[in-house]
Amino acid sequence: PKANNPSTDTDSAVADSTNPQEVAPTNTPPETEATETDSQLATAPVRLASPQVIDVINDQIDRTLQISKIEPVGMISDETWCRRMFQSMLGRTASDDELRQFTRLQGNRREAMLDQMFKDERYQKEYAAYWSNLWTEQLLSQVSDSKHADAFRAGLQRYLQSAFQQNKPYDEWTAELIAAEGSNSVQSDDFNGASNYLLALRDENGVLATSEVCRVLMGQRIQCAQCHQDVQNDREQEEFWGLTAFFRDLETVPIRPGRAKLVDQPFAENADGNEVRFQRGNDGEWAEVAPVFIDGSKVNMTEDRTNRRQQFADMMVATDEFAEAAVNRFWQHFLTFGFNSPIDDMGRHNPASHPELLSALAEQFRLHDFDTTALIKWIVMSEPFNRSDTITVANGRDAPLLGSNPHFSRFYHRPVFFTNTSESLAGLTNGEAKIAMQQVPGIEVMLNAQIQQLPGTNERGKKNNKKTKVEPIQIESFGEQLSSGYRRLAASLAKSSLSPEQRIDHVFLAVLGRIPTDSEQNQGLKIYQASKKRDKTPAIEQLIWALTRTSEYSNQ
C-alpha cells in the first residue's frame, strides 16, 4: 500500500540531506516583536486583534524551534497557499479559474480570499456544508449500530450547516447539542435540529453520551474509568458515574422511524441525594454517586431537575479544557498534528507540545466570543500553515510521524495506509504493515538527521566534532512511529493484570474511542498471541500502530 497524500502542494520533494542550499533561512522575528508578544502573553487576558494573535503564534513556534535548534523551512508561494487553503477549507482543490481570480485580488490577497470564504455566497454554503460534515463525523464517530443512525446523522449535519453558515459561536451550538429538548421531526411544533446529537448517542445508562461529550468537546478520555480506576488518567470510577448522572434523566419518545423526541424523566434518587448505582471494579461492591462535574463541582440539587443537561453545558463551556480542546481540533485539521497526540486525550499525563501557545489561543478564542472564523484565520495566516513541506537535515528531527512532538518547522502530511481496522489488522499478519511502515515520505532523511545531531565520541568517551557516519536505516519497531503517550500506554497495559481481551479493549478505547467488534477482537487476539515474548509491549504497540494508520483514526 502507498501513503495517501491529500495535499495538492507541488513543493513536497524531500531535500538532499547533503546539500546545504536546500535549507531555507531561519524566519526569526526581530527582537522587538518577540518582546512585544511576550508582554501580550504576560498581560492576558486581553482581547488581541487578529494580527497580534498571529504574532503570538509565530513567536511561540519560533521560540520552540530556536530552543530545539531546529531550522524552519521557507514559506510557500501565493499559488501553493491558495491550493492548500482550498483543500483545508472546502475539502477540494482550487480550480484554475479560482486561482486566476485569487491572483487578481488587491492588497493582502490571502486575507481577502479568506474573507470571501466566510462571506461570499459562492463559498459560504460550500464552507458550511464541508465543516458540518466534518463535525458530524467527529461528534458521531462512535455511533454505528443505532437503528436510525443515518437519520440522526443527516439531521445533525443540517443543524450544524446552519450553525456554520450563520457563524454561530462555538460555545453556543455545542451547548445547544447537550441541552437540546424537543423533536427532530420538522413537522413537529417542538422541532429542534440539535436534538439529533443525543438521539444518536442515547443508551440505557447515559454511558455513550457521557464518554463522547467529554472526549470530543473536552479532550478527556474517561471511558476506561467506567469499569475500574483509570491509572493512566488518574481518574476514579466515581468520577465517570458522577458524570453519567447528568444524562440519566434523558429519555426518547419514538414518533416514527428515524424521528423521535427528547424528554427528561427525573431519575429516582435516594435519601442521600445519590442517583446512580455502579459496581466497583476493585472489589465488586455496589456504590452510589450524585451528579458531579469533571472538575469535582456538584450541581445545585434545589433547581428544577429538568435542566440537568443545561447545567452540564454551562459548566462545560466555562472550563479551560473546553476551549483548549476546540483549539486543538481546529489546529490539527489545518496542520495535520495537534498540540497533543491523540488530541482527545489531554491532561498532565499527555502534556501539550506548546502549552503556552495552546493556553493563549484558547484564551483568545474565548475573548473573541468563540468565533470559529477568527480561530481559522489565525491558523491559516500563521507561519506554520504557510511553510513549505520540504524535509531537510536542518528540520529532520521535527518528525511527529516517528513519535516526537511536532515543532511545526514545516507543513506535515499524515499518511493513511488502510481504509478500515480489519484491513490494518490483517496487514500486521500478511506483511503489508511492515512494508507500509517504511513508506513514510522522507523517513530516511528524518532518521538520519536525528543521528547526525548526536555528537560522536572517541574511544575514551570524549566528545568530538565529527559527524557520525550514517548508514541506511530501516525501522524495526512499530513503537518507533508512536507518540510517547501511546508507548507509555502499551507499556502500562503490558504490565497490568488485565486479560488479553481486556488489553485489546483498552487499545481500541484509547485509540478509536470504542470497543472492538467481535471480529476485531479475534484479529487482535491472533496478533497478540503470535508474540512469543514474555513482554507484550511490542505486540500492543503493533495494534496501536495499525489503528492509528486507518481512515477512522484520521477522521476522529
VEXKOL-138100 format. One record per residue (C-alpha): residue number from 0; z negated, y, x. Coordinates in steps of 0.05 Angstrom, whole numbers. Example, Ala and Ser with C-alpha at 12.3 -4.5 7.8 and 13.67 -1.06 7.14 Angstrom:
2
0|-156|-90|246
1|-143|-21|273
! end
This chain:
556
0|0|0|0
1|14|71|22
2|-30|132|13
3|-15|175|-47
4|-9|247|-25
5|-9|293|-86
6|4|356|-47
7|73|388|-42
8|57|422|24
9|111|419|77
10|65|431|137
11|28|365|138
12|54|336|204
13|-1|312|250
14|-4|355|313
15|7|324|381
16|-63|314|409
17|-39|333|479
18|-3|397|460
19|-49|458|461
20|4|501|429
21|-7|464|363
22|-77|492|357
23|-78|556|316
24|-121|614|340
25|-191|620|310
26|-195|665|249
27|-263|693|265
28|-282|755|224
29|-304|819|260
30|-378|823|276
31|-388|879|227
32|-361|837|170
33|-407|779|187
34|-467|826|188
35|-447|854|120
36|-443|786|87
37|-509|766|118
38|-542|825|84
39|-508|807|19
40|-538|738|21
41|-606|764|41
42|-610|813|-17
43|-588|763|-71
44|-588|761|-129
45|-540|819|-133
46|-474|813|-170
47|-419|820|-118
48|-347|840|-130
49|-296|783|-122
50|-272|806|-53
51|-345|806|-29
52|-356|736|-55
53|-293|712|-19
54|-320|745|45
55|-385|706|36
56|-345|641|31
57|-304|657|93
58|-364|679|133
59|-406|618|118
60|-349|569|132
61|-332|605|197
62|-404|605|219
63|-409|530|209
64|-344|519|248
65|-369|561|306
66|-436|523|309
67|-399|456|307
68|-347|480|358
69|-290|461|311
70|-230|506|313
71|-195|521|246
72|-120|518|239
73|-78|577|217
74|-60|600|147
75|-2|575|104
76|57|617|82
77|61|650|14
78|111|598|-10
79|66|540|11
80|6|574|-21
81|45|582|-86
82|63|508|-87
83|-8|487|-71
84|-36|533|-124
85|11|507|-179
86|-8|436|-161
87|-82|452|-165
88|-80|498|-226
89|-28|463|-270
90|-21|394|-240
91|53|403|-225
92|99|434|-173
93|126|504|-179
94|199|508|-199
95|250|544|-154
96|254|599|-206
97|178|607|-207
98|178|611|-131
99|231|665|-132
100|192|705|-184
101|129|698|-142
102|163|727|-80
103|185|788|-122
104|114|806|-142
105|89|872|-113
106|24|885|-76
107|-22|825|-67
108|25|774|-97
109|-25|717|-92
110|-76|754|-134
111|-22|777|-182
112|1|704|-190
113|-69|682|-206
114|-76|736|-259
115|-12|711|-291
116|-42|641|-295
117|-101|666|-334
118|-69|719|-377
119|6|708|-384
120|27|667|-444
121|77|630|-400
122|20|596|-363
123|-44|607|-404
124|-32|549|-453
125|-9|503|-397
126|-70|521|-355
127|-117|508|-414
128|-84|442|-430
129|-88|417|-358
130|-161|436|-349
131|-182|410|-416
132|-152|343|-397
133|-187|343|-330
134|-255|358|-361
135|-245|308|-418
136|-234|254|-366
137|-295|275|-326
138|-340|280|-387
139|-318|214|-418
140|-302|175|-355
141|-353|122|-373
142|-330|114|-446
143|-283|55|-452
144|-309|8|-505
145|-324|56|-562
146|-288|33|-625
147|-258|101|-637
148|-260|128|-565
149|-187|152|-568
150|-200|195|-629
151|-263|225|-599
152|-227|238|-533
153|-169|274|-567
154|-217|316|-609
155|-258|335|-548
156|-195|355|-510
157|-173|401|-566
158|-242|434|-566
159|-240|444|-491
160|-169|470|-492
161|-191|525|-540
162|-252|540|-495
163|-208|548|-433
164|-156|588|-469
165|-210|637|-493
166|-244|634|-425
167|-309|616|-459
168|-366|619|-408
169|-380|552|-376
170|-454|551|-397
171|-435|565|-469
172|-386|509|-480
173|-427|457|-442
174|-489|476|-483
175|-448|471|-547
176|-428|400|-528
177|-501|379|-522
178|-529|416|-583
179|-469|403|-629
180|-481|387|-702
181|-431|373|-757
182|-368|332|-764
183|-306|321|-721
184|-262|319|-783
185|-221|383|-791
186|-222|373|-866
187|-298|378|-869
188|-335|443|-883
189|-381|429|-824
190|-324|415|-775
191|-346|423|-702
192|-299|400|-647
193|-356|399|-597
194|-387|341|-635
195|-335|294|-605
196|-372|292|-539
197|-437|260|-564
198|-400|219|-616
199|-364|186|-558
200|-428|177|-518
201|-472|155|-575
202|-510|90|-565
203|-573|60|-595
204|-624|88|-546
205|-590|152|-521
206|-583|119|-453
207|-509|134|-442
208|-514|206|-465
209|-575|218|-420
210|-542|187|-359
211|-475|222|-367
212|-501|291|-384
213|-546|290|-323
214|-492|261|-278
215|-433|305|-297
216|-467|370|-315
217|-526|370|-268
218|-502|328|-209
219|-561|280|-218
220|-552|204|-219
221|-612|180|-257
222|-586|115|-288
223|-618|70|-235
224|-687|92|-260
225|-672|61|-328
226|-697|-7|-304
227|-742|8|-245
228|-766|62|-198
229|-706|92|-162
230|-729|95|-90
231|-664|125|-65
232|-672|186|-110
233|-748|185|-114
234|-747|180|-190
235|-795|142|-235
236|-777|103|-298
237|-818|152|-339
238|-771|208|-319
239|-710|172|-345
240|-740|152|-411
241|-772|221|-420
242|-701|249|-417
243|-674|199|-467
244|-725|226|-518
245|-682|289|-525
246|-625|246|-552
247|-664|195|-592
248|-661|236|-655
249|-586|233|-655
250|-551|192|-709
251|-479|185|-731
252|-454|182|-802
253|-385|150|-808
254|-334|187|-851
255|-272|145|-837
256|-243|110|-775
257|-247|159|-717
258|-284|211|-758
259|-360|218|-762
260|-416|268|-768
261|-473|282|-720
262|-542|287|-753
263|-613|288|-727
264|-662|237|-754
265|-732|252|-726
266|-756|193|-685
267|-825|169|-704
268|-880|189|-655
269|-949|160|-647
270|-1015|198|-649
271|-1008|217|-575
272|-942|251|-587
273|-903|198|-549
274|-835|178|-576
275|-803|127|-531
276|-827|58|-511
277|-798|24|-450
278|-814|-37|-407
279|-836|-23|-336
280|-793|-57|-283
281|-850|-70|-234
282|-900|-106|-280
283|-863|-118|-345
284|-915|-79|-385
285|-894|-33|-442
286|-906|42|-434
287|-894|105|-476
288|-869|174|-459
289|-856|240|-493
290|-795|285|-482
291|-798|313|-412
292|-741|351|-378
293|-714|331|-309
294|-758|383|-274
295|-821|359|-309
296|-821|413|-364
297|-846|390|-431
298|-816|412|-497
299|-851|454|-549
300|-874|400|-597
301|-891|451|-651
302|-819|473|-661
303|-771|444|-711
304|-755|373|-689
305|-680|381|-705
306|-669|429|-646
307|-689|378|-593
308|-619|376|-561
309|-615|452|-564
310|-680|454|-524
311|-649|408|-473
312|-586|451|-468
313|-626|515|-460
314|-667|485|-403
315|-606|454|-370
316|-564|517|-364
317|-623|554|-334
318|-631|506|-275
319|-603|515|-205
320|-576|444|-209
321|-531|462|-268
322|-496|520|-232
323|-491|483|-166
324|-462|420|-199
325|-408|463|-232
326|-390|499|-167
327|-388|432|-131
328|-339|402|-181
329|-292|461|-180
330|-295|465|-104
331|-278|391|-98
332|-220|398|-146
333|-187|452|-104
334|-208|429|-34
335|-209|353|-42
336|-282|346|-19
337|-344|378|-49
338|-406|400|-13
339|-438|332|-28
340|-408|263|-27
341|-409|238|-81
342|-410|304|-119
343|-452|277|-176
344|-509|253|-132
345|-540|318|-108
346|-610|327|-81
347|-654|322|-19
348|-632|251|-7
349|-560|274|-2
350|-560|345|27
351|-501|391|19
352|-455|405|78
353|-462|480|67
354|-526|490|28
355|-529|566|35
356|-458|574|11
357|-468|527|-48
358|-530|565|-69
359|-496|633|-61
360|-435|612|-101
361|-479|583|-156
362|-519|647|-159
363|-455|689|-164
364|-426|643|-216
365|-489|655|-258
366|-487|730|-246
367|-414|732|-267
368|-435|700|-333
369|-407|632|-315
370|-336|658|-315
371|-294|599|-292
372|-233|643|-277
373|-275|683|-228
374|-300|619|-194
375|-229|592|-189
376|-205|658|-160
377|-259|659|-106
378|-240|589|-83
379|-164|596|-87
380|-165|663|-49
381|-213|638|5
382|-192|617|74
383|-208|542|64
384|-156|537|9
385|-106|579|49
386|-110|537|112
387|-55|491|137
388|-68|416|132
389|-49|404|205
390|-94|356|244
391|-107|375|317
392|-153|355|373
393|-190|421|361
394|-207|402|289
395|-203|326|294
396|-278|318|288
397|-273|350|219
398|-260|283|187
399|-294|273|119
400|-248|213|106
401|-285|179|163
402|-353|195|133
403|-371|261|167
404|-389|324|129
405|-329|368|112
406|-324|432|154
407|-261|458|118
408|-225|475|182
409|-161|452|148
410|-137|431|80
411|-151|358|65
412|-115|303|26
413|-152|244|-3
414|-111|180|-3
415|-114|135|-65
416|-93|64|-48
417|-109|27|-112
418|-98|42|-186
419|-159|5|-211
420|-221|-32|-189
421|-191|-101|-199
422|-135|-84|-151
423|-182|-54|-100
424|-230|-114|-100
425|-171|-162|-95
426|-148|-121|-35
427|-211|-139|2
428|-195|-213|-2
429|-120|-213|7
430|-119|-167|68
431|-87|-106|36
432|-151|-65|42
433|-154|-77|117
434|-83|-51|124
435|-97|9|78
436|-159|26|119
437|-114|42|179
438|-65|84|138
439|-104|149|132
440|-57|204|156
441|-77|228|225
442|-132|177|232
443|-118|161|306
444|-118|235|324
445|-184|245|287
446|-218|187|321
447|-191|205|390
448|-213|277|380
449|-283|254|367
450|-284|213|430
451|-255|269|472
452|-313|314|450
453|-362|268|485
454|-375|284|558
455|-362|229|608
456|-417|202|652
457|-415|175|723
458|-448|112|748
459|-514|150|760
460|-515|173|688
461|-499|246|705
462|-450|285|662
463|-382|303|689
464|-329|348|660
465|-273|296|660
466|-247|276|592
467|-258|204|572
468|-194|163|575
469|-172|150|504
470|-145|83|484
471|-111|66|418
472|-164|58|365
473|-170|13|305
474|-222|20|251
475|-261|-45|250
476|-313|-29|197
477|-305|-4|126
478|-370|33|135
479|-336|79|186
480|-299|112|128
481|-361|122|84
482|-406|182|80
483|-476|177|109
484|-503|175|38
485|-463|114|20
486|-481|80|85
487|-555|92|71
488|-545|63|1
489|-513|0|30
490|-569|-10|80
491|-622|3|26
492|-592|-47|-22
493|-584|-99|33
494|-659|-94|48
495|-680|-94|-25
496|-707|-154|-63
497|-653|-147|-116
498|-608|-206|-132
499|-534|-204|-111
500|-515|-189|-183
501|-564|-131|-186
502|-539|-104|-120
503|-467|-104|-146
504|-491|-69|-209
505|-523|-15|-167
506|-460|-6|-125
507|-419|6|-188
508|-472|53|-217
509|-476|93|-152
510|-400|99|-141
511|-370|99|-211
512|-430|114|-255
513|-423|49|-295
514|-440|-24|-291
515|-384|-73|-274
516|-347|-114|-325
517|-356|-190|-322
518|-291|-196|-285
519|-310|-142|-235
520|-378|-174|-226
521|-346|-241|-209
522|-298|-209|-160
523|-355|-171|-127
524|-397|-234|-120
525|-340|-271|-86
526|-334|-215|-35
527|-409|-211|-26
528|-418|-286|-17
529|-359|-291|31
530|-401|-255|83
531|-440|-307|121
532|-482|-256|158
533|-555|-251|141
534|-549|-175|138
535|-507|-160|76
536|-498|-86|93
537|-425|-95|115
538|-408|-134|52
539|-438|-79|9
540|-401|-26|49
541|-336|-63|34
542|-350|-59|-40
543|-366|15|-37
544|-304|29|4
545|-259|-8|-45
546|-287|30|-105
547|-281|98|-71
548|-207|85|-60
549|-189|78|-133
550|-160|127|-183
551|-223|120|-226
552|-266|147|-169
553|-218|205|-153
554|-215|226|-226
555|-291|229|-236
! end
